[in-house]
Amino acid sequence: MYCGGPAARTAGAGAELHAGTGWDLQGIHLRRGQNQVFAALDLGLHEARIALIGHNGAGKSSLLRLLSGLETPQGGTISWRGQALPGGAQQGGPNRHVGLMFQNPDDQIIFPTVQEELALSWQSAHAGDRKSARAAVARFLAARGLADWQTRAVGSLSQGQRQWLCWLAMLLAEPQVLLLDEPYASLDLPGQMRLAADVQRCSQQVIVSTHVLEHVRPFPRVLWLEQGRIRADGPGEAVCAAYEAAARAQFAQPG
């Protein structure tokens, strides 16, 4: 029932965005050295909440990098809202409408203090001056019970706190699409619950790559990737259960 490509997705996966929104990938080829990541991948991503699951090396992060414009396919087209990604994005330049949260927060954070990092994100969305940005960041942190973060150095934050900082920066930047690559990996349980609640409230399309299945089971659509192919595509509960069953069967095999 769940094997195969997008055509195998169960009717009623639901929560699709309005017509003309979302993504369409056609004939995507991506190779790194001798490794063929995707071969003739066709995929539509139109739901408001989509998760990518699968083993390490399945292509989850690569797909997010393609959508963000940070990776260039050797063949095929990527369209967003009915328009092929123009120039820079299709050729490996960032798509300014998309925010990508990296697996490692240290690959994303630029400035030495929380205030500076968040101020940059706010200014990217509002184009205000530095004084306005500082005031907006102070209000934002206070509203989240994090007023004491205003003056903190990034180096004083734990790995999980730095990951949370990256999420806060994305919220302030207000991109139209949020791509999250293993966002729960370094968060403690309360942090995971807060992030899951934030994702649920977001008005933007959110696409999450994760090994933490609990938080994506309610998603209307989950894609199980395996060696660059879509092995299963459907409602979160069903696809996560199928993936878990396959992992248990693989673990039980001798050797």
C-alpha positions in Angstrom: 0.0 0.0 0.0 2.8 2.4 0.8 5.5 1.2 -1.5 6.5 3.1 -4.6 6.6 6.8 -5.6 4.3 9.8 -5.1 1.5 8.0 -7.0 1.3 5.5 -4.1 0.4 8.2 -1.6 -2.9 7.4 0.1 -5.7 9.7 -0.9 -6.6 12.0 2.0 -3.1 12.6 3.2 -4.5 16.1 3.3 -3.5 19.6 4.4 -2.4 20.7 1.0 -1.5 24.3 0.4 -3.5 26.4 -2.0 -3.1 25.8 -5.8 0.1 27.3 -7.2 2.1 26.8 -4.0 4.6 24.2 -2.9 7.2 22.5 -4.9 7.5 20.4 -8.1 10.7 18.4 -8.9 11.0 16.8 -12.3 13.7 14.5 -13.5 16.2 15.5 -10.8 19.6 14.0 -11.1 22.2 14.6 -8.4 25.6 13.0 -8.2 28.5 13.6 -5.8 31.6 12.0 -7.1 30.8 8.3 -7.7 27.7 8.5 -5.5 24.4 8.8 -7.4 22.1 10.6 -4.8 19.0 11.0 -7.0 18.3 9.6 -10.4 15.3 10.9 -12.3 13.5 11.9 -9.1 9.9 13.3 -9.7 8.2 14.7 -6.6 5.5 17.2 -5.7 5.6 18.7 -2.2 2.4 20.7 -1.7 1.3 19.8 1.9 1.8 22.4 4.7 3.7 19.8 6.8 6.0 17.2 5.3 8.5 15.0 7.0 11.5 13.1 5.5 12.6 9.9 7.2 15.0 7.1 6.4 18.5 5.8 7.2 21.6 7.9 7.1 22.6 8.6 3.5 19.1 8.1 2.1 19.1 11.6 0.6 17.1 13.6 3.1 19.6 16.4 3.7 20.4 16.5 0.0 16.7 17.1 -0.8 16.5 20.0 1.6 19.7 21.5 0.1 18.2 21.3 -3.4 15.1 23.1 -2.2 17.1 25.8 -0.5 19.2 26.4 -3.6 22.4 25.4 -1.8 22.9 22.3 -4.0 22.7 22.2 -7.8 21.2 19.2 -9.6 23.0 18.0 -12.7 19.7 17.5 -14.4 16.0 18.2 -14.0 14.0 21.2 -12.8 12.8 22.5 -9.4 9.7 24.7 -9.4 8.3 26.7 -6.5 4.8 28.1 -6.7 4.7 27.2 -10.3 7.9 28.9 -11.3 11.2 27.3 -12.0 13.8 28.5 -9.6 15.5 31.4 -11.3 19.2 31.9 -12.0 21.1 31.8 -8.7 18.8 29.3 -6.9 18.7 26.8 -9.8 22.5 27.2 -10.2 23.3 26.7 -6.5 22.6 30.1 -5.0 20.3 30.5 -2.0 16.6 30.8 -2.5 15.8 33.9 -0.4 12.2 32.7 0.2 13.4 29.6 2.0 15.0 29.2 5.4 17.2 26.1 6.1 18.1 25.1 9.6 21.3 23.0 9.4 22.0 19.8 11.4 25.0 21.5 13.1 24.1 24.9 14.5 27.7 26.0 14.3 27.4 25.8 10.5 24.6 28.4 10.7 25.5 30.9 13.5 27.5 33.8 12.4 27.8 36.3 15.3 29.3 35.9 18.8 26.2 37.0 20.7 22.6 36.0 20.7 21.4 39.6 20.3 23.6 40.1 17.1 22.5 36.8 15.6 18.8 37.5 16.1 19.1 41.1 15.1 20.4 40.1 11.7 17.5 37.8 11.1 15.0 40.5 12.1 16.6 43.0 9.8 16.5 40.6 6.9 12.7 40.6 7.2 12.0 44.2 8.3 15.0 46.2 7.0 15.0 48.3 10.2 18.0 50.0 11.7 20.1 48.5 14.5 18.3 50.2 17.3 14.9 48.9 16.1 16.4 45.4 15.6 17.7 45.4 19.2 14.3 46.5 20.6 12.5 43.9 18.5 14.8 41.1 19.6 14.4 42.1 23.2 10.6 42.0 22.9 10.8 38.6 21.1 13.0 37.0 23.7 10.9 38.4 26.6 7.7 37.0 25.1 9.3 33.6 25.1 10.7 33.8 28.6 14.2 34.1 27.4 15.0 37.8 28.3 18.2 36.7 29.9 19.5 35.4 26.5 19.7 39.0 25.2 23.3 39.5 26.4 24.5 36.0 26.3 27.5 34.9 24.2 26.9 32.1 21.8 29.9 30.3 23.2 28.1 30.1 26.6 25.2 28.1 25.1 24.9 24.4 25.0 24.6 22.5 21.7 20.9 22.2 22.2 20.6 25.9 23.1 22.5 26.9 20.0 20.1 24.7 17.9 17.2 26.5 19.6 18.9 29.9 18.7 18.9 28.8 15.0 15.2 28.1 15.2 14.5 31.5 16.8 16.6 33.2 14.1 14.5 31.5 11.4 11.2 32.6 13.0 12.5 36.2 13.1 13.6 36.1 9.5 10.1 35.0 8.4 10.9 32.9 5.3 8.0 31.6 3.3 9.2 28.0 3.6 11.0 26.4 6.6 13.3 23.5 6.0 14.5 21.8 9.2 17.4 19.3 9.0 17.4 17.1 12.1 16.0 19.9 14.3 15.3 17.6 17.3 18.8 16.0 17.4 20.4 18.1 20.2 17.2 19.2 22.0 16.2 17.9 25.4 12.6 16.5 25.7 11.0 19.9 26.8 12.9 21.5 23.9 11.6 19.0 21.4 8.0 19.5 22.7 8.3 23.3 22.4 9.7 23.0 18.8 7.0 20.6 17.8 4.4 23.0 19.1 6.0 25.9 17.3 6.0 23.9 14.0 2.3 23.1 14.5 1.6 26.9 14.8 3.6 28.1 11.9 1.8 29.6 9.0 4.6 28.6 6.6 5.2 25.3 4.8 7.5 23.2 7.0 9.5 20.3 5.7 11.4 18.3 8.4 14.1 15.7 8.0 14.3 13.7 11.2 15.1 10.4 12.9 12.8 11.3 15.8 9.5 9.9 14.5 7.3 10.9 17.4 7.0 14.5 16.3 6.1 13.8 12.7 3.6 11.0 13.1 0.7 13.6 13.1 2.0 15.0 9.8 -0.4 14.7 6.8 2.5 13.4 4.7 5.8 11.6 5.4 8.2 10.4 2.8 10.4 7.4 3.5 13.6 7.8 1.5 15.9 4.9 0.8 19.0 5.2 -1.4 17.6 8.3 -3.1 14.3 6.8 -3.9 10.8 7.1 -2.4 10.1 3.8 -0.7 6.9 5.0 1.0 4.7 8.1 0.8 1.6 8.8 2.9 0.1 9.8 6.2 2.7 10.0 9.0 1.3 7.3 11.3 1.3 4.7 8.5 4.6 5.5 7.0 6.4 5.8 10.3 5.0 2.4 11.4 6.1 0.8 8.2 9.6 2.3 8.5 9.9 1.1 12.1 8.7 -2.4 11.2 11.4 -2.6 8.4 14.1 -1.4 10.8 13.2 -4.0 13.4 13.2 -6.7 10.7 16.6 -5.5 9.5 18.0 -5.5 13.1 16.7 -9.0 13.7 18.6 -10.4 10.7 21.7 -12.4 11.6 24.9 -10.3 11.2 
